[in-house]
C-alpha cells in the first residue's frame, strides 16, 4: 500500500478553488467554454431571485467573463446538451448525465412512506387530470403551465405553498417521474414537453447498471473538488462489484471519524493512494485519482 500523502488545508482549498474553475487558465467565452464549466461543476443551480441577474448566469460569468447568454440557451433548448432538473436544487445539468437522474425518477414516491402513500392516493383520484395533461402535451407541446385547466377531483393539500395548486403539483409529479421535461422558457416561465421528445433531440442516451451509475457519480464528485470524503462502505462495495479501486481509494481501517463498521481487508480490493487532511486535529480521509 502506498504511503499516506498529506496535504495542508491551504492546499486543499487551492485544489477546490481550481477544480471549481475560479482559478487557472481562462476558458473560451462560448458554448465550448460553457460545456467545460458544466463538466467540471456537474450542475449549476437555478434561483428565481434576481438582484443583479439570474444566479446561473452569474456562475458562468465568474468563470468565463463576458459571454453571450444566448450560447447557454442554445445548449439548453436547441442542441439539448443541457437540461433542467433537480440536483442540489433546481439546476442546469448535463444531458449526458440523464441516466443518473432517470434512476432517481424511477424510484420517485415508491415504497411505503407516508409521502409515497399520499402521492399515490392523490394520483388515484386525479387520473383524469393526469391523462388530460399528457394528451395536451403530446398534441400541442411544448406548453406553459397556464395552458392547463384544473380538472382535478381532489385538491392537493400541503403545509407549504403548493396547497390547492393542483395543476402545478401534477406537472411536478410527472416531471419527477420522468414523463415530462422542461423544454424551454418564455419570459422565465417553463414550457413542458414529453421526455421522449426532448431526449430524442439531444441524441441517443446511454442506460446502464446502477453500479456503473454510482461509479460515474463518484467520479463526478471527485472531479468537482479534486478530492472527496466518502463512506468506506460505499467505496468498498463498489470496488468489489465493479473494480473501481484503480480510480478510487478504499480508506484505511483505522477510523477517526467513526465511519467504518468493520475492516475491509478483502484481497480483491487493491488499495490506491489517498489523502489525509488534518484540520484542527480532525482527520478526514479523501479520495483522489490514482
Backbone bond lengths (Angstrom), bond angles and torsions (degrees), N, CA, C in turn:
res aa  C-N    CA-C-N  psi(-1)  N-CA   C-N-CA  omega(-1)  CA-C   N-CA-C  phi
1 X - - - 1.464 - - 1.516 109.38 -
2 X 1.324 115.89 137.58 1.451 120.25 178.96 1.509 110.75 -63.78
3 X 1.329 115.52 152.00 1.457 120.00 176.51 1.527 109.88 -66.47
4 X 1.340 114.82 152.48 1.459 119.96 177.29 1.518 109.61 -64.47
5 X 1.302 116.55 131.09 1.457 121.52 175.72 1.522 108.33 -101.86
6 X 1.311 116.78 121.90 1.462 121.25 -177.63 1.520 110.12 -104.93
7 X 1.302 115.42 138.77 1.462 120.75 173.32 1.518 108.40 -128.20
8 X 1.313 115.61 156.16 1.456 120.81 -178.24 1.527 109.70 -81.31
9 X 1.337 117.89 159.49 1.463 119.85 174.68 1.529 112.34 -57.59
10 X 1.341 117.31 -34.71 1.465 119.98 179.48 1.531 110.87 -63.17
11 X 1.340 116.32 -42.73 1.454 119.48 178.39 1.527 110.87 -67.45
12 X 1.315 116.87 -38.31 1.467 119.97 177.22 1.525 110.39 -60.50
13 X 1.335 116.18 -41.60 1.466 119.27 178.25 1.522 111.23 -64.18
14 X 1.344 116.45 -39.92 1.466 119.45 -179.97 1.531 110.70 -65.16
15 X 1.339 115.79 -39.13 1.463 119.49 177.30 1.530 109.96 -60.60
16 X 1.332 116.27 -47.18 1.463 120.64 -177.99 1.526 111.35 -62.39
17 X 1.346 117.13 -44.16 1.469 121.08 -179.41 1.526 110.38 -63.04
18 X 1.329 116.81 -41.70 1.460 120.45 179.67 1.522 111.67 -66.85
19 X 1.344 116.53 -44.15 1.455 119.28 -179.72 1.523 111.80 -66.56
20 X 1.326 117.50 -23.81 1.461 121.04 176.95 1.524 112.19 -86.05
21 X 1.330 116.40 8.48 1.459 123.42 175.94 1.524 113.31 64.53
22 X 1.337 116.59 26.58 1.465 120.42 175.24 1.525 111.32 -96.31
23 X 1.316 116.58 1.89 1.461 122.99 175.10 1.517 107.03 -151.81
24 X 1.332 115.61 165.20 1.455 119.23 178.64 1.510 112.02 102.23
25 X 1.327 117.05 -169.80 1.468 121.76 -176.60 1.524 112.25 -59.50
26 X 1.320 115.69 145.20 1.469 120.93 178.63 1.529 109.80 -73.97
27 X 1.315 115.67 144.06 1.456 122.13 177.55 1.520 109.74 -99.18
28 X 1.332 117.34 155.73 1.467 119.12 175.87 1.522 110.77 -66.15
29 X 1.312 116.79 141.02 1.478 120.73 -177.28 1.522 110.35 -89.23
30 X 1.345 115.79 58.24 1.460 121.69 179.48 1.528 108.85 -140.68
31 X 1.307 117.14 -165.64 1.463 120.88 -178.31 1.524 112.04 -61.01
32 X 1.333 117.09 -38.55 1.463 119.94 178.58 1.524 111.11 -62.49
33 X 1.336 116.61 -41.82 1.454 120.16 178.19 1.514 112.28 -64.31
34 X 1.335 116.31 -40.95 1.466 120.42 178.17 1.521 110.47 -61.31
35 X 1.321 117.38 -43.87 1.460 120.34 -179.34 1.521 111.45 -66.67
36 X 1.312 119.13 -35.44 1.461 121.12 176.84 1.525 110.58 -65.69
37 X 1.338 116.74 -41.06 1.464 120.21 175.85 1.526 110.25 -62.80
38 X 1.331 117.01 -45.19 1.455 120.53 -178.21 1.526 111.17 -62.38
39 X 1.324 117.42 -39.91 1.469 119.60 -178.70 1.523 111.07 -70.52
40 X 1.325 117.68 -28.22 1.460 119.96 176.98 1.522 111.87 -80.01
41 X 1.327 117.46 -39.02 1.467 120.38 -178.08 1.524 112.03 -84.92
42 X 1.317 117.46 -31.00 1.463 120.85 -178.90 1.510 112.98 89.86
43 X 1.313 117.32 -40.81 1.455 122.13 178.36 1.519 109.65 -161.53
44 X 1.320 116.23 157.12 1.467 122.89 174.91 1.515 107.52 -128.05
45 X 1.317 116.84 124.28 1.461 120.61 -176.02 1.523 111.26 -72.09
46 X 1.328 114.28 142.01 1.469 121.94 175.49 1.518 108.16 -101.93
47 X 1.314 116.76 129.10 1.460 121.20 178.40 1.527 108.22 -126.94
48 X 1.349 118.61 128.50 1.470 120.27 -178.87 1.526 113.80 -69.43
49 X 1.347 117.11 -18.08 1.455 119.69 179.99 1.530 110.26 -70.42
50 X 1.321 116.76 134.91 1.456 121.52 -179.81 1.523 109.29 -129.40
51 X 1.341 116.23 109.77 1.458 121.58 174.17 1.522 109.71 -100.11
52 X 1.330 115.76 -54.70 1.463 120.77 173.31 1.522 108.67 -100.67
53 X 1.329 115.86 -54.50 1.457 123.46 172.31 1.517 107.18 -160.93
54 X 1.315 118.30 -179.71 1.460 121.22 -177.70 1.519 110.18 -60.99
55 X 1.332 116.15 143.64 1.462 121.47 -171.57 1.527 112.64 -61.32
56 X 1.344 117.18 -38.87 1.466 118.49 -178.36 1.528 111.63 -66.39
57 X 1.340 116.94 -29.37 1.458 119.85 176.19 1.521 110.88 -70.87
58 X 1.334 116.65 -35.72 1.468 120.63 177.97 1.526 111.29 -68.54
59 X 1.345 116.66 -37.76 1.466 119.31 178.78 1.526 110.07 -60.24
60 X 1.323 116.97 -44.57 1.465 119.90 178.91 1.526 111.24 -67.68
61 X 1.325 117.34 -39.72 1.471 120.47 178.86 1.524 111.18 -60.79
62 X 1.341 117.58 -39.38 1.460 120.94 -179.12 1.522 111.82 -67.24
63 X 1.332 117.87 -19.45 1.463 121.65 178.44 1.526 112.77 -101.07
64 X 1.333 117.31 -30.35 1.466 121.00 -172.53 1.519 113.61 -110.38
65 X 1.315 117.68 -16.75 1.463 119.47 -171.01 1.522 109.55 77.60
66 X 1.313 116.91 -151.52 1.462 120.92 179.80 1.525 110.32 -63.95
67 X 1.317 115.94 127.10 1.470 121.15 178.37 1.513 108.73 -149.66
68 X 1.310 116.92 164.25 1.460 122.73 -179.12 1.525 109.14 -94.37
69 X 1.352 119.00 115.07 1.468 120.55 178.78 1.519 113.62 -58.63
70 X 1.336 117.01 -16.79 1.464 119.67 177.66 1.523 111.04 -62.38
71 X 1.342 117.09 -28.84 1.464 119.87 176.44 1.531 110.38 -62.51
72 X 1.337 116.33 -40.78 1.468 120.09 178.88 1.522 110.50 -66.17
73 X 1.326 117.02 -43.73 1.467 120.43 179.14 1.524 111.26 -60.34
74 X 1.325 116.74 -39.45 1.463 120.13 179.74 1.523 110.67 -65.46
75 X 1.334 117.23 -41.60 1.466 121.13 178.34 1.522 111.28 -63.83
76 X 1.344 116.24 -34.58 1.460 121.13 -178.33 1.523 112.38 -78.35
77 X 1.317 117.63 -52.79 1.455 120.95 -164.53 1.517 114.48 -105.98
78 X 1.337 118.62 -14.49 1.461 120.20 178.49 1.530 111.32 -110.16
79 X 1.328 116.76 -57.74 1.462 120.26 -178.26 1.524 112.45 -79.42
80 X 1.333 117.55 -19.80 1.468 123.22 179.06 1.524 112.43 57.63
81 X 1.325 116.93 34.12 1.458 119.49 173.54 1.527 111.50 -81.70
82 X 1.338 116.54 -16.41 1.457 123.54 177.13 1.523 108.26 -128.43
83 X 1.335 116.51 160.81 1.463 120.19 173.57 1.521 108.94 -153.31
84 X 1.313 115.81 167.03 1.463 121.84 179.08 1.519 109.80 -96.77
85 X 1.342 115.47 134.00 1.460 120.19 176.58 1.522 108.14 -159.01
86 X 1.308 116.53 -166.53 1.458 122.19 -177.83 1.519 109.38 -107.79
87 X 1.332 117.62 110.95 1.464 122.66 174.40 1.522 106.68 -109.38
88 X 1.339 117.73 -108.60 1.466 119.79 172.12 1.524 109.55 -65.57
89 X 1.306 115.56 -35.22 1.457 125.12 174.09 1.523 105.38 -154.12
90 X 1.329 117.98 -161.78 1.459 119.99 173.16 1.524 107.69 -59.62
91 X 1.331 116.77 124.39 1.459 120.03 -168.35 1.518 112.27 -145.40
92 X 1.328 114.61 161.96 1.457 122.68 166.67 1.519 106.91 -95.65
93 X 1.319 116.65 128.49 1.466 121.48 -176.41 1.522 109.37 -133.00
94 X 1.332 115.97 172.11 1.459 122.72 -177.69 1.526 111.54 -83.11
95 X 1.331 116.59 131.64 1.455 119.58 176.93 1.521 111.34 -61.49
96 X 1.327 117.84 -30.44 1.461 120.33 178.81 1.523 111.75 -66.16
97 X 1.332 117.55 -16.41 1.458 121.60 177.06 1.528 112.27 -98.17
98 X 1.335 117.19 11.51 1.466 119.47 -177.98 1.525 113.14 -55.79
99 X 1.344 120.27 -37.56 1.473 118.97 179.52 1.525 113.63 -56.54
100 X 1.335 117.90 -30.28 1.468 120.31 176.39 1.523 109.67 -62.64
101 X 1.322 115.96 -45.97 1.460 120.81 -178.92 1.530 110.91 -72.72
102 X 1.326 116.13 -35.06 1.460 120.03 178.51 1.524 111.29 -61.71
103 X 1.337 116.48 -39.22 1.466 119.60 179.76 1.517 111.12 -64.16
104 X 1.345 117.24 -33.36 1.463 120.92 176.83 1.525 111.01 -73.36
105 X 1.319 116.67 -37.55 1.458 120.55 -178.80 1.526 111.44 -65.16
106 X 1.325 116.35 -33.56 1.465 119.26 -179.68 1.524 112.10 -66.31
107 X 1.321 116.92 -20.27 1.468 120.20 -179.43 1.527 112.43 -106.67
108 X 1.329 117.82 9.09 1.468 120.43 -178.92 1.524 110.53 -62.80
109 X 1.336 115.24 129.06 1.474 122.66 176.04 1.521 112.01 55.03
110 X 1.338 117.16 35.76 1.458 120.35 173.66 1.524 108.78 -99.78
111 X 1.304 116.19 169.02 1.453 119.50 -179.90 1.514 112.21 91.39
112 X 1.326 115.38 -165.60 1.455 121.35 -173.49 1.532 112.85 -115.34
113 X 1.325 117.82 21.10 1.458 119.98 178.15 1.527 109.82 -68.72
114 X 1.330 116.23 159.08 1.464 120.05 179.44 1.529 110.82 -62.39
115 X 1.352 116.17 -35.04 1.465 120.13 178.16 1.529 110.29 -64.26
116 X 1.331 117.12 -47.90 1.464 120.35 -179.34 1.528 111.02 -60.85
117 X 1.317 117.48 -42.98 1.456 120.96 179.57 1.530 110.83 -63.41
118 X 1.333 116.96 -38.49 1.472 120.16 179.90 1.520 110.89 -66.52
119 X 1.331 116.54 -41.87 1.462 120.81 178.26 1.524 110.35 -63.29
120 X 1.332 117.51 -46.07 1.458 120.95 -179.01 1.529 111.36 -62.30
121 X 1.321 116.91 -42.32 1.462 120.45 179.78 1.521 111.00 -64.00
122 X 1.333 116.25 -41.78 1.466 120.27 -179.98 1.523 110.79 -67.03
123 X 1.329 117.49 -42.24 1.460 120.80 178.38 1.523 111.39 -63.39
124 X 1.312 117.00 -38.36 1.456 120.50 -179.65 1.521 111.09 -61.63
125 X 1.328 117.25 -37.30 1.466 121.56 179.34 1.525 112.49 -78.64
126 X 1.343 116.88 -16.99 1.472 119.96 -173.41 1.523 112.46 -122.93
127 X 1.338 115.93 37.26 1.454 119.80 177.54 1.529 112.12 -63.55
128 X 1.317 117.01 -32.61 1.466 120.22 178.73 1.527 110.23 -63.36
129 X 1.316 117.73 -45.95 1.461 121.25 179.16 1.531 110.33 -62.05
130 X 1.316 116.18 -42.28 1.462 120.20 179.33 1.525 110.97 -60.49
131 X 1.330 116.74 -47.63 1.466 120.57 -179.72 1.516 111.90 -62.71
132 X 1.351 116.95 -43.26 1.463 120.59 -178.02 1.526 110.72 -62.29
133 X 1.313 117.36 -41.77 1.463 120.28 -179.83 1.528 110.32 -64.15
134 X 1.326 117.21 -46.58 1.461 119.92 -179.08 1.525 111.77 -65.44
135 X 1.330 117.93 -38.03 1.462 121.06 177.65 1.520 110.80 -64.16
136 X 1.332 116.79 -45.27 1.465 120.91 -179.68 1.525 111.50 -63.13
137 X 1.316 116.09 -42.02 1.467 119.29 179.41 1.523 110.45 -66.11
138 X 1.343 117.19 -41.43 1.467 119.82 179.89 1.526 110.94 -63.81
139 X 1.315 116.65 -38.11 1.469 120.17 -177.70 1.517 112.43 -78.23
140 X 1.323 117.26 -42.21 1.455 120.13 -167.55 1.529 115.45 -126.73
141 X 1.349 117.62 1.67 1.457 119.51 -175.57 1.518 113.42 -64.38
142 X 1.337 116.79 157.77 1.470 127.84 5.57 1.533 112.07 -75.10
143 X 1.343 115.76 146.76 1.459 121.68 -177.30 1.525 110.47 -134.35
144 X 1.348 117.07 146.95 1.471 120.43 175.94 1.523 110.99 -80.69
145 X 1.295 117.00 163.54 1.466 122.07 -179.28 1.520 111.53 -58.63
146 X 1.318 117.63 -38.60 1.466 120.75 -175.94 1.529 112.95 -66.70
147 X 1.310 118.31 -12.23 1.462 121.28 -179.91 1.527 111.70 -69.70
148 X 1.330 117.70 -26.60 1.466 121.25 -171.04 1.521 111.20 -93.03
149 X 1.324 115.34 133.50 1.459 120.93 175.71 1.524 109.75 -82.79
150 X 1.324 114.62 148.51 1.460 119.83 178.36 1.530 108.82 -81.83
151 X 1.332 115.87 99.46 1.462 121.75 179.03 1.527 110.35 -110.49
152 X 1.320 115.60 31.45 1.461 119.93 -177.01 1.525 111.38 -73.28
153 X 1.320 115.11 148.75 1.461 121.47 176.44 1.520 110.97 -94.21
154 X 1.319 117.33 -24.13 1.458 122.06 177.47 1.515 108.83 -134.58
155 X 1.321 116.12 135.35 1.465 120.56 -179.33 1.521 110.62 -77.45
156 X 1.325 115.19 144.47 1.472 120.43 175.16 1.522 109.29 -80.47
157 X 1.330 116.95 130.23 1.458 121.73 179.09 1.528 109.50 -116.91
158 X 1.315 115.11 138.51 1.467 120.34 176.18 1.519 108.11 -152.67
159 X 1.319 115.38 172.36 1.466 120.21 177.15 1.525 111.33 -88.87
160 X 1.336 116.24 -1.58 1.460 120.52 -177.93 1.516 112.53 -110.86
161 X 1.337 114.48 -152.99 1.463 120.36 -173.24 1.528 113.29 -82.59
162 X 1.344 119.06 -4.01 1.462 120.59 -176.36 1.522 113.57 -86.18
163 X 1.322 118.85 -5.38 1.463 120.79 -179.39 1.529 110.74 -56.31
164 X 1.328 115.35 126.89 1.460 120.36 177.13 1.516 114.30 81.29
165 X 1.314 118.15 -7.62 1.476 120.97 -178.99 1.530 107.81 -93.05
166 X 1.318 114.05 72.72 1.459 120.47 -168.81 1.524 113.06 -69.49
167 X 1.327 117.20 -41.16 1.465 120.08 178.16 1.519 109.85 -64.97
168 X 1.333 117.30 -45.58 1.463 120.78 178.44 1.526 111.08 -58.21
169 X 1.333 115.99 -42.55 1.463 119.96 -178.45 1.521 111.17 -67.64
170 X 1.329 117.96 -39.47 1.462 119.88 178.74 1.530 110.90 -66.60
171 X 1.319 116.94 -40.68 1.463 120.00 176.82 1.528 110.58 -62.89
172 X 1.321 115.85 -40.04 1.474 119.22 178.00 1.530 111.08 -61.94
173 X 1.329 117.06 -43.96 1.464 120.65 -179.09 1.527 110.51 -65.24
174 X 1.323 117.60 -43.66 1.459 121.00 178.69 1.528 110.83 -62.84
175 X 1.324 116.34 -37.73 1.467 121.15 176.67 1.524 110.68 -68.36
176 X 1.337 116.84 -43.87 1.462 120.84 -179.77 1.524 111.68 -66.28
177 X 1.334 117.65 -27.18 1.460 121.81 177.26 1.521 112.96 -84.32
178 X 1.331 116.74 -7.99 1.456 120.35 179.47 1.511 114.53 87.21
179 X 1.341 118.21 12.42 1.462 121.08 -179.83 1.532 111.54 -78.96
180 X 1.320 117.57 -34.88 1.457 121.84 -178.41 1.528 109.40 -131.62
181 X 1.338 115.92 163.09 1.457 122.37 177.79 1.523 109.39 -137.52
182 X 1.320 115.54 163.15 1.461 120.47 171.34 1.522 106.80 -75.52
183 X 1.336 116.09 116.27 1.459 121.39 -174.81 1.515 113.20 -100.15
184 X 1.336 116.70 -7.83 1.455 121.04 -179.59 1.512 109.70 172.29
185 X 1.306 114.95 -179.54 1.471 120.77 175.95 1.528 109.49 -140.76
186 X 1.328 115.08 142.55 1.459 122.55 174.29 1.521 107.87 -125.82
187 X 1.330 116.95 116.06 1.468 121.98 -175.34 1.530 110.95 53.61
188 X 1.311 116.02 37.97 1.462 121.29 177.92 1.511 114.69 84.70
189 X 1.346 118.93 -9.35 1.461 122.30 -177.79 1.522 110.43 -90.23
190 X 1.323 116.52 140.45 1.461 121.77 -176.35 1.524 111.64 -70.04
191 X 1.326 114.90 144.11 1.454 123.37 169.91 1.524 107.28 -113.36
192 X 1.331 116.48 129.85 1.462 121.39 -174.00 1.517 111.06 -103.79
193 X 1.342 115.53 140.34 1.456 120.57 174.61 1.528 108.44 -145.50
194 X 1.329 116.31 168.18 1.463 121.29 179.15 1.522 110.29 -66.17
195 X 1.311 115.59 139.19 1.461 120.87 179.15 1.513 111.69 -57.79
196 X 1.312 117.24 -39.71 1.464 120.35 -177.26 1.515 111.62 -61.91
197 X 1.339 117.55 -31.35 1.467 119.24 178.71 1.523 111.08 -78.49
198 X 1.319 116.92 -39.07 1.465 119.63 178.34 1.523 110.87 -66.74
199 X 1.310 117.72 -40.43 1.461 121.51 -179.39 1.525 110.36 -69.00
200 X 1.325 117.37 -38.19 1.453 120.01 -178.88 1.532 110.10 -62.51
201 X 1.319 116.45 -40.05 1.458 119.18 179.56 1.518 111.62 -65.27
202 X 1.321 115.83 -28.85 1.455 119.64 -179.15 1.512 113.01 -86.39
203 X 1.344 118.50 2.31 1.452 120.82 179.70 1.527 111.36 93.33
204 X 1.313 116.11 173.84 1.460 121.57 -178.63 1.521 109.91 -70.48
205 X 1.316 116.25 133.79 1.461 121.55 -178.74 1.519 109.95 -111.60
206 X 1.326 115.14 143.83 1.458 119.40 -178.16 1.524 110.69 -80.10
207 X 1.319 114.45 146.03 1.458 122.47 170.18 1.527 106.73 -120.21
208 X 1.295 117.58 145.36 1.451 118.32 -175.34 1.517 110.75 -152.93
209 X 1.319 115.09 175.32 1.453 122.28 -178.92 1.529 109.91 -66.96
210 X 1.325 116.66 148.63 1.466 121.15 -176.77 1.525 111.44 -58.48
211 X 1.336 117.97 -33.76 1.455 120.46 179.63 1.521 110.78 -62.89
212 X 1.325 116.87 -40.49 1.457 119.97 178.71 1.522 110.77 -69.87
213 X 1.322 117.29 -33.26 1.456 119.98 175.75 1.526 110.63 -63.81
214 X 1.343 116.41 -42.34 1.462 119.71 179.28 1.522 110.55 -64.90
215 X 1.318 116.63 -40.37 1.457 120.43 177.11 1.524 110.40 -61.00
216 X 1.335 116.39 -44.61 1.460 120.93 179.91 1.524 110.78 -63.49
217 X 1.341 116.95 -40.02 1.460 120.74 179.34 1.523 111.35 -64.86
218 X 1.339 117.32 -41.53 1.458 120.63 176.12 1.520 110.74 -60.31
219 X 1.320 116.21 -42.02 1.459 121.24 179.43 1.524 110.79 -60.93
220 X 1.337 116.74 -41.84 1.462 120.67 178.84 1.524 111.02 -63.66
221 X 1.326 116.89 -43.21 1.463 120.28 -178.92 1.521 111.40 -61.51
222 X 1.333 115.82 -43.10 1.461 118.90 -179.32 1.524 110.56 -68.09
223 X 1.322 116.88 -38.48 1.458 120.21 -178.95 1.529 111.37 -63.03
224 X 1.335 116.99 -34.12 1.459 120.22 -176.75 1.516 112.83 -67.90
225 X 1.332 117.74 -35.88 1.464 120.74 -175.08 1.528 113.76 -116.39
226 X 1.326 117.19 -11.08 1.452 119.24 -177.52 1.508 112.67 87.70
227 X 1.332 117.08 -19.55 1.460 122.57 175.16 1.513 107.65 -157.01
228 X 1.313 116.37 163.86 1.462 119.53 -176.27 1.520 109.38 -156.60
229 X 1.299 117.89 133.20 1.460 121.91 173.77 1.526 108.21 -84.55
230 X 1.323 117.12 122.00 1.457 121.67 -175.92 1.517 110.57 -126.38
231 X 1.308 115.80 150.39 1.456 120.08 176.93 1.519 109.28 -69.78
232 X 1.308 116.13 134.63 1.461 120.95 -177.96 1.521 111.96 -58.37
233 X 1.345 117.56 -37.12 1.450 120.26 -177.01 1.529 110.51 -61.47
234 X 1.323 116.93 -45.33 1.463 120.84 -177.32 1.517 111.17 -64.39
235 X 1.321 116.44 -44.79 1.456 119.90 -177.81 1.519 110.65 -67.13
236 X 1.328 117.71 -43.77 1.459 120.72 -177.94 1.517 111.22 -64.39
237 X 1.324 117.61 -42.93 1.462 120.75 -179.39 1.521 110.25 -63.42
238 X 1.332 116.55 -44.01 1.455 119.54 179.39 1.517 111.63 -65.89
239 X 1.324 116.43 -37.46 1.458 119.82 179.09 1.519 110.53 -62.37
240 X 1.327 117.01 -40.40 1.455 120.51 179.06 1.533 110.82 -66.79
241 X 1.320 116.20 -40.64 1.457 119.83 -173.93 1.525 112.49 -77.92
242 X 1.323 116.86 -37.55 1.462 117.74 -167.36 1.522 113.79 -134.25
243 X 1.331 118.04 17.43 1.460 121.96 173.10 1.526 112.56 52.22
244 X 1.330 116.22 51.82 1.459 118.40 179.77 1.513 111.97 -96.20
245 X 1.336 118.03 8.16 1.453 120.49 -176.88 1.521 112.19 -63.32
246 X 1.336 116.94 -21.69 1.449 119.24 177.48 1.523 111.45 -68.00
247 X 1.311 116.76 -22.16 1.462 119.20 -177.00 1.518 112.85 -113.13
248 X 1.330 117.14 -25.27 1.449 119.45 -175.36 1.521 111.45 -122.98
249 X 1.292 115.11 148.33 1.451 121.44 -179.78 1.520 111.34 -80.58
250 X 1.304 116.65 142.10 1.455 122.27 163.43 1.515 106.27 -101.94
251 X 1.305 116.88 124.09 1.454 120.71 -171.74 1.522 112.21 -69.69
252 X 1.324 118.14 154.32 1.461 121.06 178.77 1.524 111.00 -67.56
253 X 1.340 116.45 162.20 1.455 119.45 -173.08 1.524 113.23 -77.41
254 X 1.346 119.04 -21.33 1.463 117.85 172.79 1.520 107.65 -71.64
255 X 1.314 116.45 135.29 1.457 120.29 -161.66 1.525 112.13 -132.23
256 X 1.332 119.14 82.82 1.465 120.88 -177.49 1.513 113.71 -68.04
257 X 1.345 117.67 -20.25 1.456 119.46 -177.86 1.525 112.90 -98.72
258 X 1.321 117.50 -1.17 1.455 119.26 179.80 1.503 113.58 73.80
259 X 1.346 117.62 25.98 1.455 120.28 -177.42 1.524 113.00 -86.96
260 X 1.337 118.05 -25.14 1.449 120.32 -169.69 1.529 109.92 -95.78
261 X 1.319 116.41 124.08 1.450 120.04 -179.57 1.526 111.07 -90.50
262 X 1.322 117.87 -23.42 1.458 121.75 178.12 1.525 107.91 -156.85
263 X 1.339 118.36 155.95 1.460 119.64 -179.63 1.524 111.20 -71.11
264 X 1.341 115.60 144.94 1.452 121.08 177.11 1.524 107.72 -113.40
265 X 1.331 116.62 94.84 1.447 120.58 -178.52 1.530 110.95 -118.52
266 X 1.342 115.72 25.11 1.453 120.78 178.75 1.530 109.67 -56.97
267 X 1.318 116.77 131.03 1.459 120.58 -176.69 1.521 112.12 -65.03
268 X 1.354 116.69 -19.23 1.456 119.36 -179.01 1.534 111.56 -76.38
269 X 1.323 117.19 -16.07 1.461 120.63 -178.58 1.524 108.50 -95.39
270 X 1.308 115.82 114.91 1.454 120.46 178.77 1.522 108.40 -99.03
271 X 1.312 116.85 115.32 1.457 120.73 -175.76 1.520 110.34 -67.79
272 X 1.315 116.02 130.40 1.452 120.95 172.63 1.520 108.03 -102.88
273 X 1.298 116.76 -177.36 1.466 118.28 -171.82 1.535 111.35 -76.01
274 X 1.292 115.56 155.58 1.449 121.21 179.51 1.524 108.90 -142.61
275 X 1.321 116.08 168.97 1.449 122.84 -176.84 1.517 109.29 -116.58
276 X 1.287 116.69 136.90 1.457 121.88 176.60 1.531 107.65 -111.92
277 X 1.311 117.16 117.66 1.457 121.93 -178.71 1.523 108.38 -110.61
278 X 1.315 116.69 120.88 1.464 120.79 179.78 1.524 109.48 -103.77
279 X 1.318 116.02 122.18 1.458 121.59 178.80 1.517 108.17 -133.32
280 X 1.315 116.72 114.84 1.468 121.30 -179.43 1.528 111.81 53.05
281 X 1.335 115.90 39.97 1.450 120.15 176.73 1.511 114.76 82.05
282 X 1.355 118.14 -5.35 1.458 121.51 179.85 1.524 108.82 -94.21
283 X 1.309 117.29 130.74 1.461 121.44 -178.86 1.518 108.48 -102.62
284 X 1.320 115.87 126.83 1.468 122.40 178.29 1.516 107.10 -119.48
285 X 1.322 117.48 121.66 1.450 121.14 175.73 1.516 108.62 -89.54
286 X 1.320 115.77 128.75 1.458 120.08 -175.93 1.511 110.76 -128.19
287 X 1.311 115.83 147.25 1.461 121.38 -179.68 1.516 110.62 -84.38
288 X 1.318 116.02 144.06 1.456 120.90 172.96 1.517 107.05 -136.32
289 X 1.335 115.90 164.28 1.451 118.78 175.11 1.504 110.44 -64.71
290 X 1.312 116.84 135.92 1.456 121.52 -179.50 1.513 109.92 -78.77
